[in-house]
Amino acid sequence: MKKLLTLIILALPWSNVGSAEDYEWKISTISDGQTVLARMNGNVTHGNTLMFSLKNNQGKCDYVKKMFTFYTMSKNPDIKKIEGKIIPIKFNEDNTYAEASYVQPFMFGHRVIFSTGSYKVNEYLDYMLKYETYAVTIEDETNPKSSEQFNMIENFKAYDYFEIPNAESIYNRWNVKNAKEAILKAQKLCLEYKETEKNITESKQVTKTYADGTIYVGEIKNGVPNGQGIFIYPDGSKYVGEWKKGEKIGQGTLTLVDGTRYNGSAEDNKPERNVIESDFQNAWQIDNKFIIPECFHIIRFGGGSGAVWYKKFFDEYIEKPAGNHFKHPKFKNFIINIGEYLNKEVPLNHSIKTNWTDHKPPEISISQNLEECLSKNPETKITPSPSGLTLEYKVVETFDVNIGKELAPHINEIFESIKKVEIQTWGGGTLPPQSHENIYGILKVDGKKIILPLKNDLIINKTR
């Protein structure tokens, strides 16, 4: 259960002292008008704002991003560690989560900008009509499973990171009575944005955060890295180099979380893949070869903001929720019992585009070509991946292939092999590895063998 806190208001010039004009929606633009913000000051802490952001993307402004800010006077040197993490909150009466997208120095402390996601404008307007106020409390997380299932801080305590004198909780409330009109006004202004020779051709210095948690700091042109810059990946590793039209060029340096550095050209900046363990007894053998760990890792739980991969799959094959994926009644079942959706909602051998950044694949698929997953040697533990991740797996159970009809009832072909594997991942740092137990199957489709998940469990433990 999450521990709920209460609040006494802070008496500072930016707190709850404000005129009626201060509590009207304000519309402003950034990025030469490409992004439009609709902002409302807080009713409790005046300087904390609720923001709706719309960005013109190829002439369309169909999605709105919901953000809010919280100020902290905390001198905690670890405050930056919450950047990119999922933080437990209470939104009105619902327990949910928000991403701490940015942490910025502000006044005597820091301001944290939170995001709860992006939504289709028309769908979100219908959703928010039932609210007159948005109330948000940052809460403690006391459920150990939550920190395993999300990109969260283990044993997160609100007051470890947010300190407001005389306050009993980290809380604010915003009036959203006229938010619909404000969002529509912002959308109209967003649609008026026109690319000019200036904003098309100039490279400018920016800080940009991507959906997977990757942060780019450097020059940008036409919305993509162009010139000198730094990519900071969610695990803490970073790449410093040069880009042209979003692609790496020239010399660069990749620094992993343990301090290991790799220098070289854009073509060879990724570290060499090392095999740490080759355990014949624990490896999955098929066709006189062995499956490599990477082919299990890419369809695991987790990711920058929760189950990032499966959110993409769910949006593509089932439906795109208006709010938090984990509050959708079908989402968890979709992940855990993925086999029930194969060859029905989810076509076999189908891939979708991700629009993710350079170290993430441009396309992902639930089905994988088995040939690309095989090695002559039983590689059961490897490191590092391009982001410095260590991967390890072992087969824990072999099933009769007839169980495939139960796990994947819409697949007519007979599976060649079905096994349960335990996958362990570790991204470095002080937190121990995370372990998962998932069931995978191998079958032949259109003359080629593929491997695909049939059942995914939540993270089961964290042991070293």
Secondary structure, 3 states (H helix, E strand, C coil): CCCCCCCCCCCCCCCCCCCHHHHCCEEEEEHHHCEEEEEEECCCCCCCEEEEEEECECCECCEEEEEEEEEECCCCCCHHHHCCCEEEEEECCEEEEEEEEEEEEECCEEEEEEEEEEEEHHHHHHHHCCCCEEEEEECCCCCHHHHHHCCCCCCCCHHHHCCCCCCCCEEEEEECCCHHHHHHHHHHHHHCCCCCHHHHHCCEEEEEECCCCCEEEEEEECCEEEEEEEEECCCCCEEEEEEECCEEEEEEEEECCCCCEEEEECCCCCCCCEEEECCCCCCCEECCEEECCHHHHCCCCCCCCCCHHHHHHHHHHCCCCCCCHHHCCCHHHHHHCHHHHECCCECCCCEEECCCCCCCCCEEECCEEHHHHEECCCCCEEECCCCCCEEEEEEEEEECHHHHHHHCCCCCCCCCEEEEEEEEEECCCCCCCEEEEEEEEEEEECCEEEEEEEEECCCCECCC
